[in-house]
């Protein structure tokens, strides 16, 4: 039996494509899915920035795109940056400042 780390990308690839499809089609997202999509996109872009694959990304554009997908809540929700956040270990300002709720563009 193979170790989970031996096939993590193979096991995740089809789920990743499903997520990309939902983003491309602007499929409605629950509050929990909205927050998870935001974190996933931001962490991936921070990885790309830290690895010098990209120079910068527009943080506000991520939120704008996801806001078009957000389901209407039964009660008013708070900002995606409200609430407890776990700080990430990254050179990217957005990921490193995640716990502080930073809203600036990473350049």
LINWOWO-V690510 format. One record per backbone hydrogen bond with DSSP energy under -1.0 kcal/mol. NH is the residue of the N-H (numbers start at 1). CO is the residue of the C=O. If there is no record, write none. Layout:
((NH | CO) (NH | CO))
//
This chain:
((6 | 3) (7 | 4) (11 | 7) (12 | 8) (13 | 9) (16 | 12) (17 | 13) (18 | 14) (19 | 15) (20 | 16) (21 | 17) (22 | 18) (23 | 19) (24 | 20) (25 | 21) (27 | 22) (29 | 69) (34 | 30) (35 | 31) (36 | 32) (37 | 33) (38 | 34) (39 | 35) (40 | 36) (41 | 37) (42 | 38) (43 | 39) (44 | 40) (45 | 41) (46 | 42) (47 | 43) (48 | 44) (49 | 45) (50 | 46) (51 | 47) (52 | 49) (53 | 48) (54 | 48) (57 | 106) (62 | 58) (63 | 59) (64 | 60) (65 | 61) (66 | 62) (67 | 63) (68 | 64) (69 | 66) (71 | 29) (82 | 79) (88 | 95) (96 | 92) (97 | 93) (98 | 95) (100 | 97) (101 | 98) (102 | 97))
//
